[in-house]
Amino acid sequence: MTVDEDAKATLDRAAALRSLEERGFVEQVSDREAIASAFAAGMVTFYAGFDPTATSLHVGSLVPIMGMRLLQKHGHRPIVLLGGGTARVGDPSGKSETRRMLDNATIDTNVAAIGRQFARFLDSDPTNPQSAVHLDNTQWLAQLGYLDFLRDIGSHFTVNRMIATKTYRDRLDAEQPLSFLEFNYQLLQAFDFLHLYREHGCTLQLGGNDQWGNIVAGVELIRRMASVHPEDGERQAKQGLAQCLTFPLLTTADGHKMGKTERGAVWLDPDRLSPFDYYQYWINVDDRDVRKLLLLFTDLPLAEVDELCAAEGSALRGAKARLAFESTQILHGEDEAKKATAASQQAFGGGEDWSAVPAIEFDVAEIALVDLAVDTRIGAFTSKRQARQRIESGAVRIDGEPLSDANHLLRAGAFPDRSFRFQAGKRCRFRIVLAAP
């Protein structure tokens, strides 16, 4: 690296915290000055943890992922920590009741599945010094001896301090059961940070703001262990003290949790949610959220975001389309983003050509309109009662024509190629293909 290249890399690294703040990623920090100084001094290794509770992450996980992406672009090294070990305990954060426990085989399957989803967001090229590191905490947590863990780690925690943490306090205040198993979660997450600090030089933990108590516990554990183990003190002198930073828990302008729709979670896995549906989620966000979402979920420069959001009313549709394209491109690639754009223009442009719109295939040759309308793959309505009311009011169209009879049978032979255009309300658009008679 030349002197000029080294100076630019240092400048990029130093700007990391300011860039996070400008784009709305920062909620709380343990010590802003210390974090800024660490970024300016050189490459910082940082981590965020992800619970493998399903075979896919969803939009709710995108804030930490995009925050990691931004820090990596500024020259710092991310560690993606998949909680295969802690998932066997269950994170009580933000939960009003004990989380359903998953068996080990399911957890391992989920870890493998969600681990692959980071490839779209983070650079994992081994020749890159900032290449993302992927770890599963089962690797070290499964090796812990219970008595040794209680003696070496548990001695640094007090029950008084733990029950003052919001996660535990809320459960106790609501007089909801809090299992001893869940009570151990904070110790395990803190130990994760200590392990990554020792083995990978990781000095910064990121997470959602609901994780603040658990994350701070890790910071404090590292500092306390330095007074017990001289080698930890030496590491702190070389690497700097451990710090933490949390992201805001996003809600939409209408008060709903980010990433939830009437059809359920907005999954990142294309097998669970098509690129077309993913694109539709973003293009239909509330006008009031557009600027915030462009800053968080795209790589567009601030100046370009401001220019896009200068429009008002219907003119803001262009900014939404850009948000939808850029976010879909990051997750699914440019080709899929272009296809989703074309399909959206067809489905909502008023024309009869829906060839680019994703098709949903049914293995029946005929189906009642009401049954089609409540099919979970379409998600137009949540119940047959609701579907009947909306159909009778003219809210459902087949090939552009409203049908008011909820029991109307749609037969494959009545349509060319056994397919037809289905639309419900303003947003639901699908191409339906029935089986041959």
C-alpha positions as CSV (number, residue, x, y, z in Angstrom):
1,M,0.0,0.0,0.0
2,T,1.4,3.4,-1.0
3,V,1.6,6.4,1.4
4,D,-1.4,8.0,-0.3
5,E,-3.4,4.8,-0.2
6,D,-2.6,4.3,3.5
7,A,-3.7,7.8,4.3
8,K,-7.0,7.3,2.5
9,A,-7.6,4.0,4.3
10,T,-6.9,5.8,7.6
11,L,-9.3,8.6,6.7
12,D,-12.0,6.1,5.8
13,R,-11.5,4.2,9.0
14,A,-11.6,7.3,11.1
15,A,-14.9,8.4,9.5
16,A,-16.7,5.2,10.4
17,L,-18.5,6.3,13.5
18,R,-19.6,9.6,12.0
19,S,-20.9,7.8,9.0
20,L,-22.9,5.5,11.2
21,E,-24.4,8.4,13.1
22,E,-25.2,10.4,9.9
23,R,-27.1,7.5,8.5
24,G,-29.1,6.8,11.7
25,F,-27.5,3.6,12.9
26,V,-26.5,4.7,16.4
27,E,-28.7,4.6,19.5
28,Q,-26.3,4.2,22.4
29,V,-22.5,3.9,22.8
30,S,-20.4,2.9,25.8
31,D,-17.8,5.6,25.1
32,R,-18.1,7.6,21.9
33,E,-14.6,9.2,22.1
34,A,-12.9,5.8,22.7
35,I,-14.7,4.2,19.8
36,A,-13.9,7.1,17.5
37,S,-10.2,7.0,18.5
38,A,-10.1,3.2,17.9
39,F,-11.5,3.6,14.4
40,A,-9.0,6.3,13.6
41,A,-6.1,4.3,15.0
42,G,-6.5,1.4,12.6
43,M,-8.6,-1.6,11.7
44,V,-11.1,-2.5,14.4
45,T,-12.5,-6.0,14.6
46,F,-16.2,-5.9,15.7
47,Y,-19.0,-8.4,15.9
48,A,-22.8,-8.8,16.0
49,G,-24.7,-11.9,17.0
50,F,-27.7,-13.5,15.2
51,D,-30.1,-16.0,16.6
52,P,-30.8,-19.0,14.4
53,T,-34.4,-19.3,15.3
54,A,-35.6,-19.8,11.7
55,T,-34.1,-20.9,8.4
56,S,-34.0,-17.3,7.3
57,L,-33.3,-13.9,8.7
58,H,-35.9,-11.2,8.0
59,V,-35.9,-7.4,7.5
60,G,-35.7,-6.9,11.2
61,S,-32.1,-8.2,11.1
62,L,-31.1,-5.8,8.4
63,V,-30.1,-2.8,10.6
64,P,-27.2,-4.6,12.2
65,I,-26.3,-6.3,8.9
66,M,-26.2,-3.0,7.0
67,G,-24.3,-1.4,9.9
68,M,-21.7,-4.1,9.6
69,R,-21.6,-3.6,5.9
70,L,-21.0,0.1,6.4
71,L,-18.2,-0.4,8.9
72,Q,-16.5,-3.0,6.6
73,K,-16.6,-0.4,3.7
74,H,-14.8,1.9,6.1
75,G,-11.9,-0.6,6.5
76,H,-12.9,-2.5,9.6
77,R,-13.4,-6.2,10.0
78,P,-16.7,-7.9,10.9
79,I,-17.3,-11.1,12.8
80,V,-20.7,-12.7,12.1
81,L,-21.5,-14.7,15.2
82,L,-24.3,-17.2,14.7
83,G,-25.7,-18.2,18.1
84,G,-26.0,-21.9,17.7
85,G,-24.9,-22.3,21.3
86,T,-27.0,-19.6,22.9
87,A,-30.0,-20.7,20.9
88,R,-30.0,-23.8,23.1
89,V,-30.7,-21.5,26.0
90,G,-33.0,-18.9,24.4
91,D,-32.6,-15.1,24.5
92,P,-35.3,-13.5,26.8
93,S,-34.6,-10.0,25.4
94,G,-37.8,-8.4,24.3
95,K,-39.9,-11.5,25.1
96,S,-42.8,-11.4,27.5
97,E,-42.7,-15.2,27.9
98,T,-40.2,-18.1,27.5
99,R,-39.2,-18.7,23.9
100,R,-40.0,-22.1,22.5
101,M,-36.9,-24.3,22.6
102,L,-35.6,-25.8,19.3
103,D,-33.9,-29.1,19.1
104,N,-30.3,-29.3,18.2
105,A,-30.8,-30.6,14.7
106,T,-33.1,-27.7,13.9
107,I,-30.7,-25.2,15.3
108,D,-27.8,-26.6,13.2
109,T,-30.0,-26.5,10.1
110,N,-30.9,-22.9,10.8
111,V,-27.3,-21.9,11.4
112,A,-26.2,-23.3,8.1
113,A,-29.1,-21.6,6.2
114,I,-28.8,-18.1,7.6
115,G,-25.0,-18.2,7.4
116,R,-25.3,-18.2,3.7
117,Q,-27.4,-15.1,3.6
118,F,-24.5,-12.8,4.7
119,A,-22.6,-13.3,1.4
120,R,-24.8,-10.7,-0.3
121,F,-24.0,-8.1,2.3
122,L,-20.4,-8.6,3.5
123,D,-17.1,-9.2,1.7
124,S,-15.8,-12.6,2.6
125,D,-12.8,-12.6,0.2
126,P,-9.9,-14.2,2.3
127,T,-7.4,-12.0,0.5
128,N,-9.1,-8.9,2.0
129,P,-7.7,-7.9,5.4
130,Q,-11.3,-6.8,6.3
131,S,-12.8,-10.1,5.2
132,A,-15.8,-11.1,7.3
133,V,-15.2,-13.9,9.8
134,H,-18.1,-16.4,10.3
135,L,-18.3,-18.2,13.6
136,D,-20.8,-20.3,15.6
137,N,-20.6,-20.0,19.3
138,T,-21.4,-23.7,19.7
139,Q,-17.7,-24.1,19.0
140,W,-16.6,-22.8,22.4
141,L,-19.8,-22.8,24.5
142,A,-20.3,-26.6,24.0
143,Q,-16.8,-27.1,25.5
144,L,-17.4,-25.2,28.7
145,G,-17.3,-27.1,32.0
146,Y,-20.2,-26.0,34.2
147,L,-18.3,-25.7,37.4
148,D,-15.3,-23.9,35.8
149,F,-17.7,-21.5,34.1
150,L,-19.5,-20.7,37.3
151,R,-16.2,-20.1,39.1
152,D,-14.4,-18.2,36.4
153,I,-17.3,-16.2,34.8
154,G,-20.2,-16.4,37.2
155,S,-18.2,-14.8,40.0
156,H,-18.1,-11.5,38.1
157,F,-21.9,-11.1,38.0
158,T,-24.3,-10.2,40.8
159,V,-28.0,-11.1,40.8
160,N,-28.8,-7.6,42.0
161,R,-27.2,-6.1,38.9
162,M,-28.7,-8.6,36.5
163,I,-32.3,-8.2,37.7
164,A,-31.9,-4.5,37.2
165,T,-31.4,-5.1,33.5
166,K,-34.5,-4.1,31.5
167,T,-34.9,-7.5,29.9
168,Y,-35.2,-9.3,33.3
169,R,-36.9,-6.5,35.1
170,D,-39.8,-6.3,32.6
171,R,-40.5,-10.0,32.9
172,L,-40.5,-9.8,36.7
173,D,-42.6,-6.7,36.8
174,A,-45.2,-8.4,34.6
175,E,-45.0,-11.4,37.0
176,Q,-44.1,-13.7,34.0
177,P,-42.0,-16.8,34.6
178,L,-38.3,-16.3,34.1
179,S,-36.5,-19.6,33.9
180,F,-33.0,-20.1,35.4
181,L,-32.0,-21.2,31.8
182,E,-32.9,-17.8,30.4
183,F,-31.2,-16.1,33.4
184,N,-27.9,-17.6,32.1
185,Y,-28.2,-16.0,28.7
186,Q,-26.5,-12.8,29.7
187,L,-23.5,-14.7,31.1
188,L,-23.1,-16.7,27.9
189,Q,-23.4,-13.6,25.7
190,A,-20.8,-11.8,27.8
191,F,-18.5,-14.8,27.6
192,D,-18.9,-14.7,23.8
193,F,-17.4,-11.2,23.7
194,L,-14.6,-12.2,26.1
195,H,-13.8,-15.2,23.8
196,L,-13.8,-13.1,20.6
197,Y,-11.7,-10.5,22.4
198,R,-9.1,-13.0,23.3
199,E,-9.1,-15.2,20.2
200,H,-9.8,-12.7,17.5
201,G,-8.8,-9.3,18.8
202,C,-12.5,-8.2,18.8
203,T,-12.9,-4.9,20.7
204,L,-16.4,-3.8,19.7
205,Q,-19.8,-5.4,19.9
206,L,-22.8,-4.2,18.0
207,G,-26.5,-5.1,18.6
208,G,-30.0,-3.9,18.8
209,N,-30.8,-1.5,21.6
210,D,-32.9,-4.2,23.4
211,Q,-29.5,-6.0,23.8
212,W,-27.9,-3.1,25.7
213,G,-27.8,-4.9,29.1
214,N,-26.3,-8.1,27.7
215,I,-23.8,-6.2,25.6
216,V,-22.6,-3.9,28.5
217,A,-22.2,-7.1,30.6
218,G,-19.7,-8.3,28.1
219,V,-17.8,-5.0,28.1
220,E,-17.6,-5.1,31.9
221,L,-16.6,-8.8,32.0
222,I,-13.6,-8.1,29.7
223,R,-12.5,-5.2,31.9
224,R,-12.9,-7.2,35.1
225,M,-11.1,-10.2,33.7
226,A,-8.1,-7.9,33.0
227,S,-7.6,-7.5,36.8
228,V,-7.7,-11.3,37.2
229,H,-5.7,-12.5,34.2
230,P,-2.6,-10.5,33.4
231,E,-2.7,-11.6,29.7
232,D,-6.1,-9.8,29.4
233,G,-4.5,-6.7,30.7
234,E,-1.7,-7.0,28.1
235,R,-4.3,-7.4,25.4
236,Q,-6.2,-4.3,26.6
237,A,-3.0,-2.3,26.4
238,K,-2.5,-3.5,22.8
239,Q,-6.0,-3.6,21.5
240,G,-7.7,-1.0,23.6
241,L,-10.6,-1.4,26.0
242,A,-13.7,-3.2,24.8
243,Q,-16.6,-1.0,23.7
244,C,-20.1,-1.4,22.5
245,L,-22.6,0.3,20.2
246,T,-26.3,-0.4,19.8
247,F,-28.7,0.3,16.9
248,P,-32.2,1.7,17.2
249,L,-35.2,-0.6,17.1
250,L,-37.0,0.6,14.1
251,T,-40.6,1.2,13.8
252,T,-42.5,2.6,10.8
253,A,-44.2,6.0,10.9
254,D,-47.5,4.4,11.7
255,G,-46.0,2.7,14.8
256,H,-45.6,-0.8,13.5
257,K,-42.5,-2.9,13.9
258,M,-40.2,-2.8,10.9
259,G,-40.4,-5.9,8.7
260,K,-43.9,-7.0,9.5
261,T,-46.8,-7.1,7.0
262,E,-50.2,-8.7,6.9
263,R,-48.6,-11.7,5.2
264,G,-46.1,-12.1,8.0
265,A,-42.3,-11.5,8.2
266,V,-40.4,-10.0,5.3
267,W,-37.9,-12.9,4.9
268,L,-34.5,-12.5,3.2
269,D,-34.6,-16.0,1.7
270,P,-36.0,-15.9,-1.8
271,D,-37.7,-19.3,-1.3
272,R,-39.7,-17.8,1.6
273,L,-40.3,-14.4,0.0
274,S,-39.8,-13.8,-3.8
275,P,-37.6,-10.8,-5.0
276,F,-40.8,-9.4,-6.4
277,D,-42.6,-9.4,-3.0
278,Y,-39.4,-8.1,-1.4
279,Y,-39.4,-5.2,-3.9
280,Q,-43.1,-4.5,-3.2
281,Y,-42.4,-4.2,0.5
282,W,-40.0,-1.4,0.0
283,I,-41.9,0.5,-2.7
284,N,-45.0,0.6,-0.5
285,V,-43.4,2.0,2.6
286,D,-44.9,5.1,4.2
287,D,-43.8,8.4,2.6
288,R,-42.6,9.6,6.0
289,D,-40.1,6.7,6.2
290,V,-38.4,7.0,2.8
291,R,-35.4,9.1,3.7
292,K,-34.7,7.1,6.9
293,L,-34.9,3.8,5.0
294,L,-32.7,5.0,2.1
295,L,-30.0,5.9,4.6
296,L,-30.2,2.7,6.5
297,F,-30.8,0.1,3.8
298,T,-29.0,1.4,0.7
299,D,-25.4,2.4,-0.1
300,L,-26.5,5.7,-1.7
301,P,-24.5,8.8,-0.7
302,L,-26.2,11.2,1.7
303,A,-26.4,13.9,-0.9
304,E,-28.1,11.6,-3.4
305,V,-30.6,10.6,-0.7
306,D,-31.4,14.2,0.1
307,E,-31.9,14.9,-3.6
308,L,-34.3,12.0,-4.0
309,C,-36.3,13.0,-1.0
310,A,-36.7,16.6,-1.9
311,A,-39.8,15.6,-3.9
312,E,-43.2,15.5,-2.2
313,G,-46.5,13.8,-2.8
314,S,-46.8,11.6,-5.8
315,A,-43.3,12.7,-7.0
316,L,-41.8,10.8,-4.0
317,R,-42.7,7.6,-5.9
318,G,-39.4,7.9,-7.7
319,A,-37.5,7.8,-4.4
320,K,-39.5,4.8,-3.3
321,A,-38.7,3.0,-6.5
322,R,-35.0,3.7,-6.0
323,L,-35.3,2.4,-2.4
324,A,-37.0,-0.8,-3.7
325,F,-34.4,-1.3,-6.5
326,E,-31.3,-0.7,-4.4
327,S,-32.4,-2.8,-1.4
328,T,-33.5,-5.6,-3.7
329,Q,-30.2,-5.4,-5.6
330,I,-28.1,-5.7,-2.5
331,L,-30.0,-8.9,-1.3
332,H,-30.9,-10.6,-4.6
333,G,-28.5,-9.1,-7.2
334,E,-29.0,-6.7,-10.1
335,D,-30.7,-9.1,-12.4
336,E,-33.4,-10.0,-9.9
337,A,-33.9,-6.3,-9.0
338,K,-34.4,-5.5,-12.7
339,K,-36.9,-8.3,-13.0
340,A,-38.8,-7.1,-9.9
341,T,-38.9,-3.6,-11.3
342,A,-40.3,-4.8,-14.6
343,A,-42.8,-7.0,-12.9
344,S,-43.9,-4.1,-10.7
345,Q,-44.4,-1.8,-13.6
346,Q,-46.5,-4.5,-15.4
347,A,-48.6,-5.4,-12.4
348,F,-49.3,-1.8,-11.4
349,G,-49.2,-0.1,-14.8
350,G,-52.7,-1.0,-15.9
351,G,-51.7,-3.2,-18.8
352,E,-52.6,-6.8,-19.6
353,D,-49.0,-8.1,-20.0
354,W,-48.0,-9.6,-16.7
355,S,-45.4,-12.0,-18.1
356,A,-42.7,-10.7,-15.7
357,V,-45.0,-11.0,-12.6
358,P,-44.2,-14.1,-10.5
359,A,-46.6,-17.0,-11.0
360,I,-48.1,-19.0,-8.2
361,E,-48.9,-22.5,-9.3
362,F,-51.8,-24.5,-7.9
363,D,-52.1,-28.3,-8.2
364,V,-55.9,-28.1,-8.7
365,A,-57.8,-27.5,-12.0
366,E,-60.4,-25.4,-10.3
367,I,-60.7,-23.3,-7.2
368,A,-63.3,-21.1,-5.6
369,L,-62.5,-17.4,-5.6
370,V,-62.8,-17.1,-1.8
371,D,-60.3,-20.0,-1.3
372,L,-57.8,-18.5,-3.7
373,A,-58.1,-15.1,-1.9
374,V,-57.2,-16.6,1.5
375,D,-54.4,-18.8,0.3
376,T,-51.3,-18.1,2.5
377,R,-49.0,-17.7,-0.6
378,I,-51.1,-14.8,-1.7
379,G,-52.0,-13.3,1.6
380,A,-54.8,-11.1,0.3
381,F,-57.0,-11.6,3.3
382,T,-56.7,-13.2,6.7
383,S,-60.1,-15.0,6.9
384,K,-62.9,-16.2,4.6
385,R,-65.2,-13.8,6.3
386,Q,-63.0,-10.8,5.4
387,A,-62.5,-12.2,1.9
388,R,-66.2,-12.6,1.2
389,Q,-66.9,-9.0,2.4
390,R,-64.1,-7.6,0.2
391,I,-65.1,-9.7,-2.9
392,E,-68.7,-8.6,-2.6
393,S,-67.6,-5.0,-2.5
394,G,-65.7,-5.4,-5.8
395,A,-62.1,-5.3,-4.3
396,V,-61.0,-8.5,-6.2
397,R,-60.4,-8.6,-9.9
398,I,-59.6,-11.5,-12.3
399,D,-58.0,-10.4,-15.5
400,G,-59.0,-6.9,-14.7
401,E,-62.7,-7.6,-14.2
402,P,-64.3,-7.4,-10.7
403,L,-66.0,-10.6,-9.5
404,S,-68.5,-10.2,-6.7
405,D,-69.4,-13.9,-6.2
406,A,-67.1,-15.3,-3.5
407,N,-68.0,-18.9,-4.5
408,H,-67.3,-18.3,-8.2
409,L,-65.3,-21.3,-9.5
410,L,-62.1,-20.4,-11.5
411,R,-61.5,-23.3,-13.9
412,A,-58.2,-23.9,-15.7
413,G,-60.0,-24.5,-19.1
414,A,-61.5,-21.0,-19.0
415,F,-58.2,-19.3,-19.3
416,P,-55.5,-19.4,-22.0
417,D,-52.5,-21.4,-20.7
418,R,-54.5,-22.0,-17.5
419,S,-53.3,-18.7,-16.1
420,F,-54.9,-15.4,-15.1
421,R,-54.2,-12.1,-13.4
422,F,-55.3,-11.8,-9.7
423,Q,-55.5,-8.5,-7.9
424,A,-57.0,-7.6,-4.6
425,G,-57.1,-4.0,-3.3
426,K,-54.3,-1.6,-4.2
427,R,-51.2,-3.8,-3.6
428,C,-51.9,-7.5,-4.1
429,R,-51.0,-8.6,-7.6
430,F,-50.2,-12.2,-8.7
431,R,-50.3,-14.3,-11.8
432,I,-52.1,-17.6,-11.0
433,V,-51.6,-20.9,-12.9
434,L,-54.0,-23.8,-12.4
435,A,-53.2,-27.4,-13.0
436,A,-54.4,-29.1,-16.3
437,P,-57.9,-30.6,-16.0
